[in-house]
Amino acid sequence: MANNRVYFPNLSSSRFVAAIAVIVHHIELVKHWFGQPNIYTNSFVGGVFGQIGIIFFFVLSGFLITYLLLEEHRQTGTISIKHFYMRRILKIWPLYYLIVILGLFILPKIAFLHVPGYTELVGEAMVPKTAMFFTFFSNLAYTLYRHVPYAEQAWSVGVEEQFYLLWPLLILLVIKRNKVIHMLWGVIIFYVLVKIVTIYLHNTYPDNLRYQQLWLLWNHFTIDCMALGGIAAYVLFYKKERILKIVFNRYVQWTMYVALAVITVKGIAVPEFNYEFYALIFFVIVLNLAANKKTVINLEYKPLNYLGKISYGIYMYHNLMIVIALQLVLMIHPDILSTVTGNILLYVGAFGLTILTASLSYTYFERRFIHAKVKYSKVVSGDNAVEEEEEERAVKTEQKVHLPALPQTA
């Protein structure tokens, strides 16, 4: 690839793998909401399973954004804040606002999509709730109000947008003074200290609603997990060989994967610092997937890469598609979800509808915005980098095919 392109193998595919955990978690949650037999309340699926997908997204975002900002500074000597914001706007905003508008104003009016205990409360505190969603404080709405069906997943996008707002400013502030690593550790320490205060208030004054909400809001902010992803980017970008040698060790890799599997299936949680615990595991996993030629797990396959490419749509549409699939399955027989066949139909339907909708959305809606990002990119990354390289190869191949025949010499 050209020097201004950055592509990390496996990372696009890993987004889809993380999305699977979130979707399974929400399928069982939706079954619980509809009073259907489920394993949400009595298994790991209702606990840590959904969390690991979200935390992986956060660590991965911190890694990619930090690395690309460092690379942009290396190539250009600066970081264009304006261009960074434009890239994020083009990537995130169109689909985000579509889902928010649907979730707040349109879908609650469709009886087929009614979610018991939630849809009827969407109109509650509509003005402040709408303001929060439209200004990317959806995580605050998630904390203060009843969940909005089909838009509740927007809370994590709000957290990401707040991170994107701050991160290039912080990197630009410290990079010329070679203080990037100090800033990264400073963010983590600051976050943890504030979290300890919120935990203390939460536990000391359990009847104080505001302290409970403050604790919940800060617990979901998780900028420390993104900063940990940033440290992974720093280690790779500046080639900290001693750390990479440990992280890339085959036994360390297997230890992390086995640990992740065990804590997931057993539902093991670290009190109050569960997200940080997962983030440490993902620190190792992301570095290996992205940069270790001897990674023990390889996800670099075209079908998985494609599903990773449309993973934002998968994440944003999946709650709606789960309910549609559930309602369609229940039309066969009201007790069908008590059977294995019913659950197979639900899972196949939910995943199938989600992937189909995300694919159509990417092709006919999101893609035009994503391609527009390139003109704001000094460093072309991810799928745009791959597509540019493929286009270059196609042009070179076409040129070879159409080369005029050389004149014969005597």
DAGINOR-V166711 format. One record per backbone hydrogen bond with DSSP energy under -1.0 kcal/mol. CO is the residue of the C=O (numbers start at 1). NH is the residue of the N-H. If there is no record, write none. Layout:
CO;NH, CO;NH
This chain:
2;5, 4;380, 6;382, 10;14, 11;15, 13;17, 14;18, 15;19, 16;20, 17;21, 18;22, 19;23, 20;24, 21;25, 22;26, 23;27, 24;28, 25;29, 26;30, 27;31, 28;32, 29;33, 30;34, 31;36, 32;35, 43;46, 44;47, 44;49, 48;52, 50;54, 51;55, 52;56, 53;57, 54;58, 55;59, 56;60, 57;61, 58;62, 59;63, 60;64, 61;65, 62;66, 63;67, 64;68, 65;69, 66;70, 67;71, 68;72, 69;73, 70;74, 71;75, 72;76, 73;77, 79;81, 80;84, 81;85, 82;86, 83;87, 84;88, 85;89, 86;90, 87;91, 88;92, 89;93, 92;96, 93;97, 94;98, 95;99, 96;100, 97;101, 98;102, 99;103, 100;104, 101;105, 102;106, 102;107, 106;109, 107;110, 110;113, 111;114, 115;118, 115;119, 118;121, 119;122, 121;124, 123;126, 125;129, 126;130, 127;131, 128;132, 129;133, 130;134, 131;135, 132;137, 133;136, 137;141, 138;142, 139;143, 140;144, 141;145, 148;151, 148;152, 151;154, 152;155, 153;156, 154;158, 155;159, 156;160, 157;161, 158;162, 159;163, 160;164, 161;165, 162;166, 163;167, 166;170, 167;171, 168;172, 169;173, 170;174, 171;175, 174;179, 175;178, 179;183, 180;184, 181;185, 182;186, 183;187, 184;188, 185;189, 186;190, 187;191, 188;192, 189;193, 190;194, 191;195, 192;196, 193;197, 194;198, 195;199, 196;200, 197;201, 198;202, 199;203, 200;204, 201;205, 205;208, 208;212, 209;213, 210;214, 211;215, 212;216, 213;217, 214;218, 215;219, 216;220, 222;226, 223;227, 224;228, 225;229, 226;230, 227;231, 228;232, 229;233, 230;234, 231;235, 232;236, 233;237, 234;238, 235;240, 236;239, 239;241, 240;244, 241;245, 242;246, 243;247, 244;248, 249;253, 250;254, 251;255, 252;256, 253;257, 254;258, 255;259, 256;260, 257;261, 258;262, 259;263, 260;264, 261;265, 262;266, 263;268, 273;277, 274;278, 275;279, 276;280, 277;281, 278;282, 279;283, 280;284, 281;285, 282;286, 283;287, 284;288, 285;289, 286;290, 287;291, 288;292, 292;295, 299;301, 301;305, 302;306, 303;307, 304;308, 305;309, 306;310, 308;311, 310;314, 311;315, 312;316, 313;317, 314;318, 317;321, 318;322, 319;323, 320;324, 321;325, 322;326, 323;327, 324;328, 325;329, 326;330, 327;331, 329;332, 333;336, 335;338, 336;339, 339;343, 340;344, 341;345, 342;346, 343;347, 344;348, 345;349, 346;350, 347;351, 348;352, 349;353, 350;354, 351;355, 352;356, 353;357, 354;358, 355;359, 356;360, 357;361, 358;362, 359;363, 360;364, 361;365, 361;366, 362;367, 366;370, 367;371, 370;373, 371;374, 373;376, 374;377, 380;6, 381;384, 382;386, 383;387, 384;388, 385;389, 386;390, 387;391, 388;392, 389;393, 390;394, 391;395, 392;396, 393;397, 394;398, 395;399, 396;400, 397;401, 398;402, 400;403
